[in-house]
Amino acid sequence: MTETLTIGKALNLGLRRALEDDPKVVLMGEDIGRLGGVFRITDGLQKDFGDDRVVDTPLAEAGIVGTAVGLAMRGYRPVCEIQFDGFVFPAYNQIVTQVAKIHARSRGRLSMPIVIRIPFGGGIGAVEHHSESPEAYFAHTAGLKVVAVSTPADAYWGIQQAIAHPDPIVFLEPKRRYWEKAAVDLDGEPPPLFGSRVVRGGDDVTVLAYGPMVKTALQAAEAAAEEGRSLEVIDLRTISPLDLDPVFASVRRTGRCVVVHEAPVTLGLGAEIAARVTETCFHSLEAPVLRVGGYDTPYPPSKLEEEYLPDLDRVLDAVDRSMGF
């Protein structure tokens, strides 16, 4: 059965299906119950599954994740919602010192099947602490997996796969894309969770993106096509572990690579990807791997965020620079 869904609705249906399939799944977060979450992702779930499985928590991110650790030790599969990306830092200690390490610390005797849902990125005109891109912090942490969805289909299937996975997963949701629509086959075969995907074929430059920047990369490819340039766009989908085999195959054909993300360029995911592409595809490269990202400043007030966020023009400028070598 195929339906046209927003990313937000796809997440809602995926969470619903996970709750139906496994009585050990528990949702936890601020205002996720009666309110249905700030973005209404959990709308209606508390009514249908009860307040012992869809739990409105205190405003205490460290407490939410710490409680999830205890639940996971007892065989539950907690799904924590962090209301906004900038609110995750009070829980950072729990995530990197407990969630990420207990499996190794216990020599495999304990697993941490915890999903930490984080709406991330900017573009919604919000106030301070509501538009962060913290993915590099978590991708750098051994023991964590980091997923960044960009489509309703990946949201629907990805959240279910993440919940069923035995390891902890930071599940990043592009908040400014929550209302984007696409067809989802609710009974189809889900794609692999930890795999990148070519979303537009091309021959001249490989453009890599994830989360909210996938749409921007596709828009840049459309504009470039009008000028006679062919961009291949790859959605990384998971940023830890990185699935770079499709990227290497693409770069060996195009000889050029541009990496795009909202987070600041310095020490961002683009740096790691650029290093790996250079190491593996050095003799195929016709130009350096270029990066497009946020500036090295705190996220600005909403009136200035369009100047901060990478857009079509900045991606095309990187393409021009790459073609100029």
Phi and psi in degrees as GROMACS dihedral restraints (atoms count N, CA, C in turn):
[ dihedral_restraints ]
;  ai    aj    ak    al  type     phi  dphi    fc
    3     4     5     6     1  -106.4    20    10
    4     5     6     7     1   131.8    20    10
    6     7     8     9     1  -129.8    20    10
    7     8     9    10     1   151.1    20    10
    9    10    11    12     1   -90.1    20    10
   10    11    12    13     1   117.9    20    10
   12    13    14    15     1  -130.2    20    10
   13    14    15    16     1   152.7    20    10
   15    16    17    18     1   -78.8    20    10
   16    17    18    19     1   165.0    20    10
   18    19    20    21     1   -60.3    20    10
   19    20    21    22     1   -40.8    20    10
   21    22    23    24     1   -61.1    20    10
   22    23    24    25     1   -46.0    20    10
   24    25    26    27     1   -68.2    20    10
   25    26    27    28     1   -36.7    20    10
   27    28    29    30     1   -62.7    20    10
   28    29    30    31     1   -40.4    20    10
   30    31    32    33     1   -63.1    20    10
   31    32    33    34     1   -42.4    20    10
   33    34    35    36     1   -58.9    20    10
   34    35    36    37     1   -46.4    20    10
   36    37    38    39     1   -68.6    20    10
   37    38    39    40     1   -36.5    20    10
   39    40    41    42     1   -65.1    20    10
   40    41    42    43     1   -42.6    20    10
   42    43    44    45     1   -63.3    20    10
   43    44    45    46     1   -41.6    20    10
   45    46    47    48     1   -59.6    20    10
   46    47    48    49     1   -44.8    20    10
   48    49    50    51     1   -65.8    20    10
   49    50    51    52     1   -38.5    20    10
   51    52    53    54     1   -64.6    20    10
   52    53    54    55     1   -40.6    20    10
   54    55    56    57     1   -63.6    20    10
   55    56    57    58     1   -38.3    20    10
   57    58    59    60     1   -68.8    20    10
   58    59    60    61     1   -37.9    20    10
   60    61    62    63     1   -79.8    20    10
   61    62    63    64     1   -25.0    20    10
   63    64    65    66     1  -141.8    20    10
   64    65    66    67     1   112.7    20    10
   66    67    68    69     1   -68.0    20    10
   67    68    69    70     1    -9.4    20    10
   69    70    71    72     1   -86.5    20    10
   70    71    72    73     1    -5.9    20    10
   72    73    74    75     1   -76.4    20    10
   73    74    75    76     1   129.3    20    10
   75    76    77    78     1  -132.4    20    10
   76    77    78    79     1   130.6    20    10
   78    79    80    81     1   -98.5    20    10
   79    80    81    82     1   138.5    20    10
   81    82    83    84     1  -139.0    20    10
   82    83    84    85     1   140.1    20    10
   84    85    86    87     1   167.3    20    10
   85    86    87    88     1   170.9    20    10
   87    88    89    90     1   -78.4    20    10
   88    89    90    91     1   120.7    20    10
   90    91    92    93     1    66.0    20    10
   91    92    93    94     1    21.7    20    10
   93    94    95    96     1   -83.8    20    10
   94    95    96    97     1   -13.0    20    10
   96    97    98    99     1   -87.8    20    10
   97    98    99   100     1   -89.1    20    10
   99   100   101   102     1   -60.9    20    10
  100   101   102   103     1   -39.8    20    10
  102   103   104   105     1   -77.5    20    10
  103   104   105   106     1   -29.0    20    10
  105   106   107   108     1    84.2    20    10
  106   107   108   109     1    16.6    20    10
  108   109   110   111     1    86.8    20    10
  109   110   111   112     1   155.3    20    10
  111   112   113   114     1   -57.2    20    10
  112   113   114   115     1   -38.6    20    10
  114   115   116   117     1   -99.8    20    10
  115   116   117   118     1     9.6    20    10
  117   118   119   120     1    62.8    20    10
  118   119   120   121     1    27.8    20    10
  120   121   122   123     1   -68.8    20    10
  121   122   123   124     1   -32.9    20    10
  123   124   125   126     1  -102.4    20    10
  124   125   126   127     1    21.2    20    10
  126   127   128   129     1   -56.7    20    10
  127   128   129   130     1   127.6    20    10
  129   130   131   132     1    84.2    20    10
  130   131   132   133     1    -8.2    20    10
  132   133   134   135     1   -75.2    20    10
  133   134   135   136     1   -38.1    20    10
  135   136   137   138     1   -65.6    20    10
  136   137   138   139     1   -38.8    20    10
  138   139   140   141     1   -60.1    20    10
  139   140   141   142     1   -38.6    20    10
  141   142   143   144     1   -89.3    20    10
  142   143   144   145     1   -26.1    20    10
  144   145   146   147     1  -116.3    20    10
  145   146   147   148     1    -5.2    20    10
  147   148   149   150     1    90.3    20    10
  148   149   150   151     1   158.5    20    10
  150   151   152   153     1   -82.2    20    10
  151   152   153   154     1     2.6    20    10
  153   154   155   156     1   -93.2    20    10
  154   155   156   157     1    -9.4    20    10
  156   157   158   159     1  -116.4    20    10
  157   158   159   160     1   -19.8    20    10
  159   160   161   162     1  -124.8    20    10
  160   161   162   163     1    97.3    20    10
  162   163   164   165     1  -105.0    20    10
  163   164   165   166     1   121.9    20    10
  165   166   167   168     1   -77.5    20    10
  166   167   168   169     1   117.5    20    10
  168   169   170   171     1   -99.3    20    10
  169   170   171   172     1   165.6    20    10
  171   172   173   174     1   -64.4    20    10
  172   173   174   175     1   166.4    20    10
  174   175   176   177     1   -77.7    20    10
  175   176   177   178     1    79.1    20    10
  177   178   179   180     1  -156.0    20    10
  178   179   180   181     1    87.0    20    10
  180   181   182   183     1   -61.9    20    10
  181   182   183   184     1   -39.4    20    10
  183   184   185   186     1   -61.9    20    10
  184   185   186   187     1   -38.2    20    10
  186   187   188   189     1   -67.8    20    10
  187   188   189   190     1   -37.8    20    10
  189   190   191   192     1   -61.5    20    10
  190   191   192   193     1   -51.2    20    10
  192   193   194   195     1   -71.5    20    10
  193   194   195   196     1   -38.1    20    10
  195   196   197   198     1   -61.5    20    10
  196   197   198   199     1   -41.4    20    10
  198   199   200   201     1   -63.4    20    10
  199   200   201   202     1   -39.1    20    10
  201   202   203   204     1   -61.8    20    10
  202   203   204   205     1   -36.2    20    10
  204   205   206   207     1   -60.2    20    10
  205   206   207   208     1   -46.6    20    10
  207   208   209   210     1   -63.1    20    10
  208   209   210   211     1   -41.8    20    10
  210   211   212   213     1   -62.5    20    10
  211   212   213   214     1   -42.9    20    10
  213   214   215   216     1   -63.1    20    10
  214   215   216   217     1   -37.5    20    10
  216   217   218   219     1   -62.5    20    10
  217   218   219   220     1   -27.3    20    10
  219   220   221   222     1   -95.6    20    10
  220   221   222   223     1    10.9    20    10
  222   223   224   225     1    98.7    20    10
  223   224   225   226     1     2.9    20    10
  225   226   227   228     1   -85.8    20    10
  226   227   228   229     1   167.5    20    10
  228   229   230   231     1  -121.3    20    10
  229   230   231   232     1    81.8    20    10
  231   232   233   234     1   -75.4    20    10
  232   233   234   235     1   142.0    20    10
  234   235   236   237     1  -119.8    20    10
  235   236   237   238     1   110.5    20    10
  237   238   239   240     1   -96.5    20    10
  238   239   240   241     1   132.8    20    10
  240   241   242   243     1  -102.6    20    10
  241   242   243   244     1   123.8    20    10
  243   244   245   246     1   -93.4    20    10
  244   245   246   247     1   120.3    20    10
  246   247   248   249     1   -57.6    20    10
  247   248   249   250     1   -42.5    20    10
  249   250   251   252     1  -140.1    20    10
  250   251   252   253     1   153.6    20    10
  252   253   254   255     1   -54.2    20    10
  253   254   255   256     1   -41.7    20    10
  255   256   257   258     1   -70.4    20    10
  256   257   258   259     1   -10.0    20    10
  258   259   260   261     1   -89.7    20    10
  259   260   261   262     1    -2.2    20    10
  261   262   263   264     1   -75.6    20    10
  262   263   264   265     1   -19.5    20    10
  264   265   266   267     1   -67.5    20    10
  265   266   267   268     1   -31.5    20    10
  267   268   269   270     1   -59.8    20    10
  268   269   270   271     1   -24.1    20    10
  270   271   272   273     1   -95.2    20    10
  271   272   273   274     1    -0.1    20    10
  273   274   275   276     1   -59.0    20    10
  274   275   276   277     1   -41.1    20    10
  276   277   278   279     1   -59.6    20    10
  277   278   279   280     1   -46.8    20    10
  279   280   281   282     1   -60.7    20    10
  280   281   282   283     1   -41.6    20    10
  282   283   284   285     1   -67.6    20    10
  283   284   285   286     1   -47.7    20    10
  285   286   287   288     1   -86.3    20    10
  286   287   288   289     1   -24.3    20    10
  288   289   290   291     1  -102.1    20    10
  289   290   291   292     1   -19.4    20    10
  291   292   293   294     1  -115.1    20    10
  292   293   294   295     1   -63.5    20    10
  294   295   296   297     1   -55.2    20    10
  295   296   297   298     1   -46.3    20    10
  297   298   299   300     1   -75.3    20    10
  298   299   300   301     1   -20.1    20    10
  300   301   302   303     1  -115.2    20    10
  301   302   303   304     1   -13.9    20    10
  303   304   305   306     1   -64.2    20    10
  304   305   306   307     1   -37.0    20    10
  306   307   308   309     1   -59.7    20    10
  307   308   309   310     1   -47.6    20    10
  309   310   311   312     1   -69.7    20    10
  310   311   312   313     1   -40.2    20    10
  312   313   314   315     1   -63.3    20    10
  313   314   315   316     1   -33.5    20    10
  315   316   317   318     1   -90.6    20    10
  316   317   318   319     1     9.1    20    10
  318   319   320   321     1    55.8    20    10
  319   320   321   322     1    38.3    20    10
  321   322   323   324     1    86.6    20    10
  322   323   324   325     1    -1.7    20    10
  324   325   326   327     1   -73.9    20    10
  325   326   327   328     1   -29.6    20    10
  327   328   329   330     1  -116.6    20    10
  328   329   330   331     1   137.5    20    10
  330   331   332   333     1  -113.5    20    10
  331   332   333   334     1   161.8    20    10
  333   334   335   336     1  -124.6    20    10
  334   335   336   337     1    75.2    20    10
  336   337   338   339     1   -77.8    20    10
  337   338   339   340     1    66.8    20    10
  339   340   341   342     1  -110.6    20    10
  340   341   342   343     1   135.5    20    10
  342   343   344   345     1  -111.5    20    10
  343   344   345   346     1   128.5    20    10
  345   346   347   348     1  -113.0    20    10
  346   347   348   349     1   103.3    20    10
  348   349   350   351     1   -81.9    20    10
  349   350   351   352     1   127.7    20    10
  351   352   353   354     1  -133.2    20    10
  352   353   354   355     1   112.0    20    10
  354   355   356   357     1   -66.2    20    10
  355   356   357   358     1   123.7    20    10
  357   358   359   360     1  -131.6    20    10
  358   359   360   361     1   162.3    20    10
  360   361   362   363     1    90.5    20    10
  361   362   363   364     1   172.4    20    10
  363   364   365   366     1  -106.4    20    10
  364   365   366   367     1  -157.3    20    10
  366   367   368   369     1    92.6    20    10
  367   368   369   370     1    10.6    20    10
  369   370   371   372     1  -114.7    20    10
  370   371   372   373     1     7.9    20    10
  372   373   374   375     1    69.5    20    10
  373   374   375   376     1    34.1    20    10
  375   376   377   378     1   -91.6    20    10
  376   377   378   379     1   173.6    20    10
  378   379   380   381     1   -86.6    20    10
  379   380   381   382     1  -178.0    20    10
  381   382   383   384     1   -54.8    20    10
  382   383   384   385     1   145.3    20    10
  384   385   386   387     1    75.2    20    10
  385   386   387   388     1    10.0    20    10
  387   388   389   390     1  -114.8    20    10
  388   389   390   391     1     8.5    20    10
  390   391   392   393     1  -144.8    20    10
  391   392   393   394     1    44.4    20    10
  393   394   395   396     1   -91.8    20    10
  394   395   396   397     1   165.8    20    10
  396   397   398   399     1  -131.1    20    10
  397   398   399   400     1    81.8    20    10
  399   400   401   402     1   -90.5    20    10
  400   401   402   403     1    15.2    20    10
  402   403   404   405     1   -60.3    20    10
  403   404   405   406     1   -34.7    20    10
  405   406   407   408     1   -64.4    20    10
  406   407   408   409     1   -33.6    20    10
  408   409   410   411     1   -57.7    20    10
  409   410   411   412     1   -42.6    20    10
  411   412   413   414     1   -85.2    20    10
  412   413   414   415     1   -35.3    20    10
  414   415   416   417     1   -64.2    20    10
  415   416   417   418     1   -27.5    20    10
  417   418   419   420     1   -75.4    20    10
  418   419   420   421     1   -16.0    20    10
  420   421   422   423     1   -92.8    20    10
  421   422   423   424     1   112.6    20    10
  423   424   425   426     1   -60.4    20    10
  424   425   426   427     1   138.3    20    10
  426   427   428   429     1   102.1    20    10
  427   428   429   430     1   -12.8    20    10
  429   430   431   432     1  -109.5    20    10
  430   431   432   433     1   144.2    20    10
  432   433   434   435     1  -108.6    20    10
  433   434   435   436     1   146.6    20    10
  435   436   437   438     1  -130.2    20    10
  436   437   438   439     1   120.6    20    10
  438   439   440   441     1  -115.5    20    10
  439   440   441   442     1   140.4    20    10
  441   442   443   444     1  -133.2    20    10
  442   443   444   445     1   107.2    20    10
  444   445   446   447     1   -86.1    20    10
  445   446   447   448     1   157.3    20    10
  447   448   449   450     1  -136.2    20    10
  448   449   450   451     1    -6.6    20    10
  450   451   452   453     1  -133.2    20    10
  451   452   453   454     1   157.8    20    10
  453   454   455   456     1   -59.4    20    10
  454   455   456   457     1   -38.5    20    10
  456   457   458   459     1   -63.9    20    10
  457   458   459   460     1   -44.4    20    10
  459   460   461   462     1   -66.9    20    10
  460   461   462   463     1   -33.9    20    10
  462   463   464   465     1   -65.3    20    10
  463   464   465   466     1   -46.5    20    10
  465   466   467   468     1   -63.3    20    10
  466   467   468   469     1   -52.2    20    10
  468   469   470   471     1   -77.4    20    10
  469   470   471   472     1   -38.7    20    10
  471   472   473   474     1   -62.5    20    10
  472   473   474   475     1   -40.8    20    10
  474   475   476   477     1   -67.0    20    10
  475   476   477   478     1   -35.8    20    10
  477   478   479   480     1   -67.3    20    10
  478   479   480   481     1   -43.5    20    10
  480   481   482   483     1   -65.6    20    10
  481   482   483   484     1   -38.4    20    10
  483   484   485   486     1   -64.0    20    10
  484   485   486   487     1   -43.0    20    10
  486   487   488   489     1   -64.6    20    10
  487   488   489   490     1   -37.1    20    10
  489   490   491   492     1   -77.3    20    10
  490   491   492   493     1   -14.2    20    10
  492   493   494   495     1   -74.0    20    10
  493   494   495   496     1   145.6    20    10
  495   496   497   498     1   -77.5    20    10
  496   497   498   499     1   -15.3    20    10
  498   499   500   501     1  -104.5    20    10
  499   500   501   502     1   159.8    20    10
  501   502   503   504     1   -69.9    20    10
  502   503   504   505     1   139.2    20    10
  504   505   506   507     1  -131.4    20    10
  505   506   507   508     1   127.6    20    10
  507   508   509   510     1   -87.9    20    10
  508   509   510   511     1   116.5    20    10
  510   511   512   513     1  -108.9    20    10
  511   512   513   514     1   104.5    20    10
  513   514   515   516     1   -92.4    20    10
  514   515   516   517     1   129.3    20    10
  516   517   518   519     1  -118.5    20    10
  517   518   519   520     1   123.9    20    10
  519   520   521   522     1   -74.6    20    10
  520   521   522   523     1   100.4    20    10
  522   523   524   525     1   -61.7    20    10
  523   524   525   526     1   -32.6    20    10
  525   526   527   528     1   -78.2    20    10
  526   527   528   529     1    -4.5    20    10
  528   529   530   531     1  -106.3    20    10
  529   530   531   532     1     4.7    20    10
  531   532   533   534     1   -53.6    20    10
  532   533   534   535     1   -29.8    20    10
  534   535   536   537     1   -99.3    20    10
  535   536   537   538     1     6.9    20    10
  537   538   539   540     1   -73.8    20    10
  538   539   540   541     1   140.0    20    10
  540   541   542   543     1  -112.1    20    10
  541   542   543   544     1   149.5    20    10
  543   544   545   546     1  -165.1    20    10
  544   545   546   547     1   164.3    20    10
  546   547   548   549     1   -74.9    20    10
  547   548   549   550     1   139.6    20    10
  549   550   551   552     1  -130.5    20    10
  550   551   552   553     1   126.9    20    10
  552   553   554   555     1   -86.4    20    10
  553   554   555   556     1   103.3    20    10
  555   556   557   558     1   -71.9    20    10
  556   557   558   559     1   -14.5    20    10
  558   559   560   561     1  -120.1    20    10
  559   560   561   562     1    13.6    20    10
  561   562   563   564     1   -80.8    20    10
  562   563   564   565     1  -170.1    20    10
  564   565   566   567     1   -91.6    20    10
  565   566   567   568     1   119.1    20    10
  567   568   569   570     1   -69.5    20    10
  568   569   570   571     1   144.0    20    10
  570   571   572   573     1   -71.8    20    10
  571   572   573   574     1   160.4    20    10
  573   574   575   576     1   -58.2    20    10
  574   575   576   577     1   140.4    20    10
  576   577   578   579     1   -67.8    20    10
  577   578   579   580     1   -42.3    20    10
  579   580   581   582     1  -101.9    20    10
  580   581   582   583     1    62.6    20    10
  582   583   584   585     1  -147.4    20    10
  583   584   585   586     1   140.4    20    10
  585   586   587   588     1   -84.5    20    10
  586   587   588   589     1   168.4    20    10
  588   589   590   591     1  -149.2    20    10
  589   590   591   592     1   135.7    20    10
  591   592   593   594     1   -76.0    20    10
  592   593   594   595     1   119.6    20    10
  594   595   596   597     1  -105.0    20    10
  595   596   597   598     1   -11.2    20    10
  597   598   599   600     1  -155.4    20    10
  598   599   600   601     1   125.0    20    10
  600   601   602   603     1   -78.1    20    10
  601   602   603   604     1   151.8    20    10
  603   604   605   606     1  -168.9    20    10
  604   605   606   607     1   171.3    20    10
  606   607   608   609     1  -123.8    20    10
  607   608   609   610     1   -18.3    20    10
  609   610   611   612     1   -95.3    20    10
  610   611   612   613     1   -44.9    20    10
  612   613   614   615     1  -142.2    20    10
  613   614   615   616     1   137.6    20    10
  615   616   617   618     1   -91.1    20    10
  616   617   618   619     1   124.4    20    10
  618   619   620   621     1  -114.1    20    10
  619   620   621   622     1   123.9    20    10
  621   622   623   624     1  -108.5    20    10
  622   623   624   625     1   138.1    20    10
  624   625   626   627     1  -154.4    20    10
  625   626   627   628     1   170.0    20    10
  627   628   629   630     1  -153.0    20    10
  628   629   630   631     1   160.7    20    10
  630   631   632   633     1    56.9    20    10
  631   632   633   634     1  -131.9    20    10
  633   634   635   636     1   -66.1    20    10
  634   635   636   637     1   -20.1    20    10
  636   637   638   639     1   -83.1    20    10
  637   638   639   640     1    -8.2    20    10
  639   640   641   642     1   -63.8    20    10
  640   641   642   643     1   -44.0    20    10
  642   643   644   645     1   -62.6    20    10
  643   644   645   646     1   -41.7    20    10
  645   646   647   648     1   -61.0    20    10
  646   647   648   649     1   -42.3    20    10
  648   649   650   651     1   -63.3    20    10
  649   650   651   652     1   -39.5    20    10
  651   652   653   654     1   -66.9    20    10
  652   653   654   655     1   -38.2    20    10
  654   655   656   657     1   -64.2    20    10
  655   656   657   658     1   -39.5    20    10
  657   658   659   660     1   -63.9    20    10
  658   659   660   661     1   -38.4    20    10
  660   661   662   663     1   -65.0    20    10
  661   662   663   664     1   -38.7    20    10
  663   664   665   666     1   -62.4    20    10
  664   665   666   667     1   -45.8    20    10
  666   667   668   669     1   -65.7    20    10
  667   668   669   670     1   -40.2    20    10
  669   670   671   672     1   -64.5    20    10
  670   671   672   673     1   -34.7    20    10
  672   673   674   675     1   -61.7    20    10
  673   674   675   676     1   -32.9    20    10
  675   676   677   678     1   -67.7    20    10
  676   677   678   679     1   -20.1    20    10
  678   679   680   681     1  -100.3    20    10
  679   680   681   682     1     7.6    20    10
  681   682   683   684     1    87.0    20    10
  682   683   684   685     1    12.4    20    10
  684   685   686   687     1  -106.3    20    10
  685   686   687   688     1   143.5    20    10
  687   688   689   690     1  -114.0    20    10
  688   689   690   691     1   108.7    20    10
  690   691   692   693     1  -101.3    20    10
  691   692   693   694     1   131.8    20    10
  693   694   695   696     1   -95.3    20    10
  694   695   696   697     1   123.9    20    10
  696   697   698   699     1  -107.6    20    10
  697   698   699   700     1   127.7    20    10
  699   700   701   702     1  -119.0    20    10
  700   701   702   703     1   126.9    20    10
  702   703   704   705     1   -89.6    20    10
  703   704   705   706     1   114.4    20    10
  705   706   707   708     1   -66.9    20    10
  706   707   708   709     1   -32.6    20    10
  708   709   710   711     1    66.8    20    10
  709   710   711   712     1   -51.7    20    10
  711   712   713   714     1  -121.1    20    10
  712   713   714   715     1   129.7    20    10
  714   715   716   717     1  -106.7    20    10
  715   716   717   718     1    -3.1    20    10
  717   718   719   720     1  -157.5    20    10
  718   719   720   721     1   107.3    20    10
  720   721   722   723     1   -79.5    20    10
  721   722   723   724     1   149.6    20    10
  723   724   725   726     1   -81.6    20    10
  724   725   726   727     1   131.7    20    10
  726   727   728   729     1  -101.8    20    10
  727   728   729   730     1    95.6    20    10
  729   730   731   732     1  -104.0    20    10
  730   731   732   733     1    -0.3    20    10
  732   733   734   735     1   -59.1    20    10
  733   734   735   736     1   -45.8    20    10
  735   736   737   738     1   -62.4    20    10
  736   737   738   739     1   -31.5    20    10
  738   739   740   741     1   -67.1    20    10
  739   740   741   742     1   -47.6    20    10
  741   742   743   744     1   -59.9    20    10
  742   743   744   745     1   -43.0    20    10
  744   745   746   747     1   -61.7    20    10
  745   746   747   748     1   -40.2    20    10
  747   748   749   750     1   -67.4    20    10
  748   749   750   751     1   -46.8    20    10
  750   751   752   753     1   -65.3    20    10
  751   752   753   754     1   -33.2    20    10
  753   754   755   756     1   -64.6    20    10
  754   755   756   757     1   -25.6    20    10
  756   757   758   759     1   -83.5    20    10
  757   758   759   760     1   -47.0    20    10
  759   760   761   762     1   -84.2    20    10
  760   761   762   763     1   -31.4    20    10
  762   763   764   765     1    77.5    20    10
  763   764   765   766     1     2.5    20    10
  765   766   767   768     1  -142.5    20    10
  766   767   768   769     1   149.2    20    10
  768   769   770   771     1  -148.8    20    10
  769   770   771   772     1   134.4    20    10
  771   772   773   774     1  -127.1    20    10
  772   773   774   775     1   129.6    20    10
  774   775   776   777     1  -109.1    20    10
  775   776   777   778     1   132.2    20    10
  777   778   779   780     1  -124.5    20    10
  778   779   780   781     1   128.9    20    10
  780   781   782   783     1  -153.1    20    10
  781   782   783   784     1   160.3    20    10
  783   784   785   786     1   -74.8    20    10
  784   785   786   787     1   -30.9    20    10
  786   787   788   789     1   -63.9    20    10
  787   788   789   790     1   156.4    20    10
  789   790   791   792     1   -52.8    20    10
  790   791   792   793     1   147.2    20    10
  792   793   794   795     1   -66.5    20    10
  793   794   795   796     1   -42.6    20    10
  795   796   797   798     1   -62.5    20    10
  796   797   798   799     1   120.5    20    10
  798   799   800   801     1    60.1    20    10
  799   800   801   802     1    24.4    20    10
  801   802   803   804     1   -84.6    20    10
  802   803   804   805     1  -178.8    20    10
  804   805   806   807     1   -60.2    20    10
  805   806   807   808     1   -30.1    20    10
  807   808   809   810     1   -59.2    20    10
  808   809   810   811     1   -33.4    20    10
  810   811   812   813     1   -65.9    20    10
  811   812   813   814     1   -44.7    20    10
  813   814   815   816     1   -63.9    20    10
  814   815   816   817     1   -44.0    20    10
  816   817   818   819     1   -64.9    20    10
  817   818   819   820     1   -42.9    20    10
  819   820   821   822     1   -60.0    20    10
  820   821   822   823     1   -41.2    20    10
  822   823   824   825     1   -64.3    20    10
  823   824   825   826     1   -44.1    20    10
  825   826   827   828     1   -68.2    20    10
  826   827   828   829     1   -40.8    20    10
  828   829   830   831     1   -63.4    20    10
  829   830   831   832     1   -41.5    20    10
  831   832   833   834     1   -64.6    20    10
  832   833   834   835     1   -43.3    20    10
  834   835   836   837     1   -62.0    20    10
  835   836   837   838     1   -40.9    20    10
  837   838   839   840     1   -89.0    20    10
  838   839   840   841     1   -32.5    20    10
  840   841   842   843     1  -115.8    20    10
  841   842   843   844     1    23.3    20    10
  843   844   845   846     1   -52.5    20    10
  844   845   846   847     1   -45.8    20    10
  846   847   848   849     1   -77.3    20    10
  847   848   849   850     1    -7.9    20    10
  849   850   851   852     1   -97.5    20    10
  850   851   852   853     1   -15.6    20    10
  852   853   854   855     1   -75.5    20    10
  853   854   855   856     1   132.5    20    10
  855   856   857   858     1   -98.8    20    10
  856   857   858   859     1    -8.7    20    10
  858   859   860   861     1  -156.4    20    10
  859   860   861   862     1   159.6    20    10
  861   862   863   864     1   -62.4    20    10
  862   863   864   865     1   152.2    20    10
  864   865   866   867     1   -70.4    20    10
  865   866   867   868     1   126.4    20    10
  867   868   869   870     1  -106.9    20    10
  868   869   870   871     1   151.4    20    10
  870   871   872   873     1  -121.3    20    10
  871   872   873   874     1   140.2    20    10
  873   874   875   876     1  -125.1    20    10
  874   875   876   877     1   125.6    20    10
  876   877   878   879     1  -160.3    20    10
  877   878   879   880     1  -168.7    20    10
  879   880   881   882     1   -70.6    20    10
  880   881   882   883     1   163.7    20    10
  882   883   884   885     1   -81.2    20    10
  883   884   885   886     1   162.5    20    10
  885   886   887   888     1   -82.6    20    10
  886   887   888   889     1    60.1    20    10
  888   889   890   891     1  -137.3    20    10
  889   890   891   892     1   158.3    20    10
  891   892   893   894     1   -57.3    20    10
  892   893   894   895     1   150.1    20    10
  894   895   896   897     1   -56.6    20    10
  895   896   897   898     1   131.4    20    10
  897   898   899   900     1   -80.8    20    10
  898   899   900   901     1   171.8    20    10
  900   901   902   903     1   -58.5    20    10
  901   902   903   904     1   157.6    20    10
  903   904   905   906     1   -59.6    20    10
  904   905   906   907     1   -29.3    20    10
  906   907   908   909     1   -66.3    20    10
  907   908   909   910     1   -19.0    20    10
  909   910   911   912     1  -110.1    20    10
  910   911   912   913     1    -0.4    20    10
  912   913   914   915     1   -67.1    20    10
  913   914   915   916     1   -28.0    20    10
  915   916   917   918     1   -68.1    20    10
  916   917   918   919     1   -23.4    20    10
  918   919   920   921     1   -77.9    20    10
  919   920   921   922     1   -24.6    20    10
  921   922   923   924     1   -85.7    20    10
  922   923   924   925     1   -42.4    20    10
  924   925   926   927     1   -72.1    20    10
  925   926   927   928     1   137.6    20    10
  927   928   929   930     1   -58.6    20    10
  928   929   930   931     1   136.4    20    10
  930   931   932   933     1  -128.8    20    10
  931   932   933   934     1  -176.8    20    10
  933   934   935   936     1   -53.9    20    10
  934   935   936   937     1   -44.1    20    10
  936   937   938   939     1   -65.2    20    10
  937   938   939   940     1   -39.4    20    10
  939   940   941   942     1   -70.1    20    10
  940   941   942   943     1   -34.3    20    10
  942   943   944   945     1   -66.5    20    10
  943   944   945   946     1   -45.3    20    10
  945   946   947   948     1   -64.7    20    10
  946   947   948   949     1   -34.2    20    10
  948   949   950   951     1   -62.7    20    10
  949   950   951   952     1   -40.2    20    10
  951   952   953   954     1   -66.0    20    10
  952   953   954   955     1   -38.2    20    10
  954   955   956   957     1   -60.9    20    10
  955   956   957   958     1   -45.2    20    10
  957   958   959   960     1   -59.9    20    10
  958   959   960   961     1   -44.0    20    10
  960   961   962   963     1   -64.1    20    10
  961   962   963   964     1   -39.8    20    10
  963   964   965   966     1   -64.0    20    10
  964   965   966   967     1   -42.9    20    10
  966   967   968   969     1   -69.3    20    10
  967   968   969   970     1   -19.0    20    10
  969   970   971   972     1   -78.5    20    10
  970   971   972   973     1   -11.2    20    10
